[in-house]
Structure formats: C-alpha cells, structure tokens
C-alpha cells in the first residue's frame, strides 16, 4: 500500500511553503547571506528566558486550560482592552498561525469565501484551503494599501470574512488609519467577520499601527503573537481577541486540535508583557533605514513601516522574481520570490532581521546583480 497515493483532495491541494524551501536551502549552503527568513535576530530578553527556565524547573510543564492560563489571559485581556478601548475576550493560542487556523475552522463552511489583499502572508491561501474554504486574493499593488473598492467588488453571497495584515508580511506596509477604517466599514456594511493579523504590531517602526477593533469591535477578530517581538518564535505562542461569545465557541476547536498553548511559554509571557521593547523596535527601524538607503536608486520599493521586511520590485533586466532570486543564490544571497506571497511574480522579499554586515554585503550584491542582469 502506497499511502502517498491515498491522500485526500485537501492534502493534495496544499503546497509546500516557498519560505521553508529557502530555509532548507540555507542549511545546505556554506555561510550564506541569508535575507530570507522572518526570524528575529535579537536575543531573547534575559528576564523572559529566565522565567521560562524557572517554569520548566518548577514543574510547570503540564497541560493548561485550553483557552490559556487564567493569569495570562487576564493580563493580556486587560492590556488589549486598555489599548483599544474594547470589551474583548482573549484566548491564548499556539502562535498566530494556530489562532488563525481555529478562527477559520469556526467561520468557514466548505465553499465559503474569504477575501484578503495580495500580496499576503504565505499561509493564508493554504489555511483557507485546508478548511475547504475558497481564498479570494485581491491585488493591492502598487502601494500595498487596503484596496477597498476591489475588496467590496469581490464580495459574494458566499463571502464570510475579510482578512488584513498590518504591519504586513511580505511588504512591511502599515495600513493608514483611513484604510483600516474603510475595512471596518465594509465589514460592518456587509456583516462580515474582519480578521486582523497584527503579529508585528509591537514592531511598528514609525508610530503605532491602527487596529480595526477601534472601528468595528463587534466584527473584528484580532490575532497577535509574542514570537516576533521577544525573539521566541519557536515557543509558538500568540493570542486571539474577539467580542461576545466567539472565544468561548472556538475554545472547543482548540481542545481537539492544539489542546493548549505550551505551558512554559505562557508562564514566561507573564514576565514578557512587562518588558519594554522600545530599544528592539528602534534597532529594526535603524536596520530598515540602512537597507532602504542601500537599495535606493537601484530598486523600486515602498518604504516599509513595520516588521522587518522590504518588498522591492524585480529589476527590468529579469523576467520575474523567481529568476532574480535564483541568480541571487548563485551569489550566495538568499531572498524570497514574490510569487510565494502573491499571484504575481514581480517582486521579492528581503528580511532585514540580520547583522548590519550581512545587510550591507547582501544589498551590495543584489544591486550589482540588478545592474548586470542575468548571465
């Protein structure tokens, strides 16, 4: 029996992540200039690491309540409600991806549609397919703002939700307050859920980013994470906030999927929530400026306002993002082609979460490649 021939249509429809392919390629190269993976390069704050170690040593390694440790839920809920003026309930999730998965399971029946701007984070399309939903990507080129008219035009009787990501991955774009307000208005007008992926909200580089929970609190589902902010991506910890009974209902879905978020990670986040990340954000802002200065004059790009990514357009000397990224590999530089995040392949993603030396050398090689062209 060949189990590979017995796969469901669901499994067959899912594609391998283009990001993880590059991640695996990086492991095979000798000292590459890796500008590909969205992996924070700052150290875990010492107090947070110490809290996790003490949690393990003190035996806090068992299951927690499915919705999360009461102390962490309460502390997170108070912080979110104070920030957004929002009477929301909170569930601790196994990363933002885990929260997104249970939210989609709760919202979509087979054949239901969800709309999101293109470019989009790599998992959006695949997760919607995994729950037998229909992903509807609406172009946001060239400025990567919220394409309100196109989103509203894409709404059908099968549409159940809109999904946005600000600060965004792969573009680094922080949607304007006007864009966020318009997304909220459309969700309210058409009675749709509005999923707001805010994993990079603590790394908004030019001032706070806006959450649609301020404008459509009854329709918004906020997803935030701890991994990018505190450099603990492997701890798989995030949270979901929503009003009303939504959190109570999706707790059932978490019971039978992720069971609960990692216990020692939850204990450590009680400490992390009191850590000032101003210096971390300032460091990424400095790296952003370094990269933008290095690329200016050679590449077209929208200056990123959050996270640690920039999404330049492929130079005219190359046919597509994949061709440019393959040529960059030959120069020992790893970047991600735009078709991993988009129905187009006109751009590529750079992560500036690495050392200054690698950023300077990597950008230098990419600029040289752009000027010389293929061959």
Helices and strands as residue ranges (DSSP letters): G 3-5, H 9-13, H 18-28, E 33-34, H 46-57, H 70-84, E 89-93, H 95-107, E 113-118, H 123-130, E 134-139, H 148-154, E 159-165, H 177-189, E 193-197, G 201-203, G 212-214, E 220-225, H 227-230, G 233-235, E 238-242, H 246-255, H 263-272, H 278-295, E 309-313, H 321-329, E 333-334, E 336-337, G 338-340, E 347-351, H 356-372
